[in-house]
Structures are given as C-alpha cells and as structure tokens.
C-alpha cells in the first residue's frame, strides 16, 4: 500500500464483509481500527475535530460502510449547457488519498472528507444489469473515477478484480478505471476481454510537481498505460485540468510527444480535455490549503456557469495546441472537451459535437 492511513473505522454491519476482511488483512499493524455502530458512521466521515487541515486529515481516515443510496448515476458534470460525452458514474468510494491542489473534492466533500469505501459494492452489479436490460442495443461507458481515484487503494481493496470479472462478461457495458497512480498489479492478473478501459489524467511535470501531491509522476503513469495495454486493456487519456501557466504550450507538447513515443496513437481509445475551472468556494478552499501553488493563480474570469475559468483566448489556444498535436500524430483519435459549450468545441475541432448517445457509444467501444 502506497498511502498512509491514520485510522480505520468499520461500520458494525460490515465487520464480516469480504471487503472489510481484505482491507484489515492488508493494513499495516500500527493503524488503529475502531468498530462503530451503524448509526455513528456519519460521525466518522466528518472532519476530524481540531485538525489544522480537516480535509487533508479526512483523506487519511478510512471508513468501511454500507452505501445506502444508488451506486449508479449520470455524470454530474453533464448539463444541457455543455457538449456531453454520455458517461455514467459508479460511486464505490468517496475521496482520494492523493491531494491535488485543484481537486473539486475539497469543496464537494468538505463536510464528510473521510475516505469511504462501500462494503456492499457488489450490489452495484444488479443496478448495472438492470440498466443494460432496460436499454438493449445501447452500450454504456461506466466509470468509478468521479468521487475517488479508481485505483488509489486497489492494493488493499482489490475491487478492480471484482469489477473486471463483472464487466468482462457483459456485452454492452464498458468499465473505465480512471487514475493518477501506477497501481496496476491487480489489472495485470485479469483478462478484461476488451471491455475495460484504463484512463490516466496527464499533466506536464511542472503541474505534477506543483499541484499533484502524492500522485505518480507523469512518466510512471505513461509506463503503466503501456503495461495495461500489453495486458489487453484499452487506454485513454484526460488532459484535465489544462493549466495555462507560462511555458504551458511547450510543456504540453513535450508531454504528448513522450506519450506518443510509448503509446502509438492508433492504440489510444480517446483523449479528453478540460480547462481549469473552479467555483468561488473551491478556489477559496484550494488557495487557502495551497497558498504557494502558482498553478491556482492564473488569469481567470468568472464565467456564466458560476465557475472561474481560464481567460478564454488562453484556454482556446491551449486546446487548439493539444488538438493540433494529436491531429498530426497520424491516426484519428476520438477527442472531446469536458464541461465546455458546443461553441468552444466547434472552435477547437472545427465541427459541432456529436450527440451524447453517439459519442458515448463511440468512446465505450472504440
Ligand atoms: S487524483 Fe483526482 S480525486 Fe485524487 S486528489 Fe487528485 S484530482 Fe482529486
């Protein structure tokens, strides 16, 4: 296990579960484990009283609990305002042991920052089967990397093995595991039968060093992508958030060159891009937790959706630089923008975005 934990809390009803057994068996001996009544779990997820950085402290408290609400939902970033990619999210965990300065979870999970994993995660398979049965002929791309990194704690939970087993046997479901780690040992032991995508968020070294605390270095992410590709997985890459710092265009080109040297363009299932965007609440929280991070202090303006976004000409220039580099790579790589209106999409790619159901199917099967 590569991330430190200060404490583990196990909800009474989950004590004998397969997930709790796996995690407790893999924990370092000196991590205190407390069993809590089901009615007290919520308290264990709240910010630690008196901690100087309650959100950061929450990332090191693991809570094993039962999820009481549905696991499956449409991507919360989807909106009629934006060109959408038809993604569905499966919430099997909440929060992340890494600590990116720009991460939206700092605001979204401020009131319940403990790292939660759900012992009844296998119930999500029934939800997925119902979804597939009710929409025969459609193909869905389902990801676990929205409120958590998909692989950050996989060395102690091994949930990826259960997921891959399930998705490998489902014709019209594709799993996307999204990560900034190189925790791929479990993946290399499984056969995904073409139905699992692993995607990495990539940033230049300057952003990694300044903002992506405890994440794997970009070159290690790229090497991990090559390894899973060789093991039968599809791979994709997210350049999100793109950050417009001095020298950014050169650094992103160097990063893409490094990627394409290791993963040929025809083996990349898709690429997504999204500019740095922060609500005023997130911007305040991020700047106060990371006052020395210059990546949080670029030229931004409050946009009509209520988020601070990189000044549009800078953002468009970065998008076009990356899109041009991929276009020149010699193979057409499906690409989309995250949380941008159709007009920005058209200005970057020279064509309007296709409908969510169509792009969703294209990204799901490649
Ligand atoms: S890896 Fe993703 S989820 Fe984890 S802190 Fe960074 S941005 Fe947030």
Boltz pocket constraint, residues with backbone or C-beta under 6 A from the ligand:
constraints:
  - pocket:
      binder: B
      contacts: [[A, 95], [A, 96], [A, 97], [A, 98], [A, 99], [A, 100], [A, 102], [A, 103], [A, 104], [A, 105], [A, 146], [A, 147], [A, 148], [A, 149], [A, 180], [A, 215]]
      max_distance: 6.0
